Amino acid sequence: MADSTHPFDVLQQLVAQCRQHAAGLPAQEVVSETWSGVGFRLAGQSMVAAMGEVAEILHEPRYTALPRVKSWVRGVANVRGRLLPIIDLSRFFGSSISVPRKQRRVLVLDRDDVFVGLLVDEVLGMQHFPVSTFTSEALDTAEAFKPYVAGAYVREQVSLVFNFRALARDQTFLDVAI
């Protein structure tokens, strides 16, 4: 005897059984606004910069040293046909880089007539913070960083929000000649 059940009916029964036994999706109860940035470590301090401030992240390129410049100016590198000044940001703040060369990265700033590469200890990648964890209060920040810190995001650890625009407007930073 032939089974009179049509294959389409069998499929509909399977769909009904799957829906009956399927677990529901988790409900998102609270929607929180987030802020995204590029995390990096500088002189042992976790920092984060707004996504729009960093044009590119590079491995430390080969560079040519320049005469008669301050000690924190590493030199100039040729990056795809453009001359990129390389600044050792740790040394600018009076510290030294203690991480291996493979770990160091260069954050490239290309905005408002400033094209410069800032050498940092390491890049921690893209980071997202709930806006509610932001504080503009003075935290335990090294005195040298304070003019360039716009606040901090506090979670398991404190991530200082580094303001590259303030750095690019600072005459001490712009005056590289000895």
Helices and strands as residue ranges (DSSP letters): H 7-21, E 34-42, E 45-50, G 51-53, E 56-59, E 73-79, E 82-88, H 89-92, E 105-111, E 114-120, E 122-130, G 131-133, E 134-135, G 146-148, E 149-154, E 158-162, H 164-169, H 171-174
